[in-house]
Amino acid sequence: MTRASSTAGARERTGGASPRIRRRRPRWSGLVWVLPGLVVLFLFVYYPLVLNFGYSFQQSNIFTGEQTFVGADNYVKLAGDPIFWRALGNNVLYAGISIVFQVFLALVLAAIIESLRSHRWRAVLRSVYFIPSAMSLTVIGLLFTFIYQPDGGLLNGVLGALGLDSLQQAWLGDPKTAMTAIIMMSQWQGFGYSALLFAVAIQRIPQEIYEAAALDGIGPFRRIFSITIPLVREMTALMMIVTLSGAFQVFNEVMVTTGGGPDNSTQVLGTWLYRSGFVKNDFGYAAAIAVVMFVITLALAIAQVVYANRRRV
């Protein structure tokens, strides 16, 4: 068979088009389907980010629409604002406790649940731990406001019944305990969601690995730390990114319970941004706070992704 006849036969099989053209068509068709998503992402995510960055160099009045360029004055004001640094410290504290509860302890809990032999008990426990995550944060905040009440609250009532009257106090009214009380409330609400995602990741681990470890005499707890945790490394990295990003975007929990008080002891970046923009009508300063929040969360996400990729290699 000649080269010309083989080429003609190939064209007949591909409908008259060359194989090179046939390979290019799926690429263009894929871009057509992706383009609408890119347009929406640009309009509602990246374009507002650029606008907010521009607003952070201005002094804006939402009522009059007046805008004045002030350069880096908002960032200088930010650096000298003690409430901003307190809010940032509260976010860091929130992030640290969230990593412990919603990542590491949730991973251990998921591993314990998935190690149970009874499929029915595994399903029941997954549902029990996940139900709080399906509840609204506003409802959770109102519920814990009653639980933390100094007089007649459930927490102080339980402490009194156990003879621990010395530990009773106004949990949300004391600057020393208010932020910790809010953080523990949010951990209770989001703990089951993380555990459920880890359970899904654990289910993808081949059972042959656990069976081989059991034959080698490795106990259940050692299997958790030697097999389960290393093999769900990618889900752990993802949950750390999600948890850290959520910790620096906290808003509802604080607004429903304390509103940033008492004495600004529970201010976080989200509530201080809201108060600066919508209460004090200083939208340029609020935009500067938003830029700081974005830079922090972006830097943490990039660092975590780079670390996870190095561990994978």
Secondary structure, DSSP 4 states (H G I P E B T S, - for coil): --HHHHHHHHHHHTTTS-HHHHHHHHHHHHHHHHHHHHHHHIIIIIHHHHHHHHHTTEEE-TTT--EEE-TTHHHHHHHT-HHHHHHHHHHHHHHHHHHIIIIIIHHHHHHHHHT-S-HHHHHHHHHHHHGGGGS-HHHHHHHHHHHT-TTT-HHHHHHHHTT-GGG---TTTSTTTHHHHHHHHHHHHHHHHHHHHHHHHHHTS-HHHHHHHHHTT--HHHHIIIIIHHHTHHHHHHHHHHHHHHHTT--HHHHHHTTT-STTTT--HHHHHHIIIIIS--HHHHHHHHHHHHHHHHHHHHHHHHHHHHHH-
